[in-house]
Amino acid sequence: ERRRGIGTVLRTAARPYLEEKSRPGRPGYTTRKNSLPQIEVGRSGVSGDYNDYRSRALGSTPDRAVSILTSDVMAYVKDESRFGALSDGDLGENVYVDGLSYTFFEIGKRYRFSKKTTNSNGGGEAAAAAAAAEGVVVEITEPAVPCANLCNLEFINSGLLEPRQRIEKCQAFLEKLGIDDGFRGWYAKVISEGIIRPGDSVALVG
């Protein structure tokens, strides 16, 4: 069933380098990435995207070139009322996917993001195959791990809460995201470069 699954990209995002605002612990820092109409994905990462830990601690490793999150995770977390303000992009994902479980992605497996085609455009299966061949291919390298930087999100680090309440909410949020490997999302390296847009399909290669 996993091999036959096809998901849909709902959102693409990146966050540029903003000097001090890109450093955890500094005023204005957030994990949130803003929505873009498309992202250019290369072996060195997503164009115009900056992650401080990847850049400074990991030497801009290509193994974390792109991050992927599935919609089932957001639905599960937001089902708890105190986390209901969580928004798409808050977890720092570059690609947000619907129609697949987080368990669809596996370390070492490759996945293709490609433009969806319909027979109404003519060409039928040949057109679909050509579109798929031009897509972006990534290989999953590791699960994303919940970290305390997420607690800079406004609905957690709210001035309306007492310090103790912020700490408790942060701990509960991280525990919620850490229930299983990959639940927090996945990192991938890029095998075939290109553009990913909302509406693109994603499927297992092979």
Secondary structure as GFF3:
##gff-version 3
##sequence-region A 1 206
A	DSSP	beta_strand	6	14	.	.	.	ID=ss1
A	DSSP	three_ten_helix	19	22	.	.	.	ID=ss2
A	DSSP	beta_strand	34	36	.	.	.	ID=ss3
A	DSSP	beta_strand	39	42	.	.	.	ID=ss4
A	DSSP	beta_strand	45	46	.	.	.	ID=ss5
A	DSSP	alpha_helix	52	52	.	.	.	ID=ss6
A	DSSP	pi_helix	53	57	.	.	.	ID=ss7
A	DSSP	three_ten_helix	62	64	.	.	.	ID=ss8
A	DSSP	beta_strand	66	70	.	.	.	ID=ss9
A	DSSP	alpha_helix	71	78	.	.	.	ID=ss10
A	DSSP	three_ten_helix	81	83	.	.	.	ID=ss11
A	DSSP	beta_strand	95	98	.	.	.	ID=ss12
A	DSSP	three_ten_helix	102	104	.	.	.	ID=ss13
A	DSSP	beta_strand	110	114	.	.	.	ID=ss14
A	DSSP	three_ten_helix	119	121	.	.	.	ID=ss15
A	DSSP	alpha_helix	124	133	.	.	.	ID=ss16
A	DSSP	beta_strand	136	143	.	.	.	ID=ss17
A	DSSP	three_ten_helix	148	152	.	.	.	ID=ss18
A	DSSP	alpha_helix	163	177	.	.	.	ID=ss19
A	DSSP	beta_strand	186	192	.	.	.	ID=ss20
A	DSSP	beta_strand	194	196	.	.	.	ID=ss21
A	DSSP	beta_strand	201	204	.	.	.	ID=ss22
###
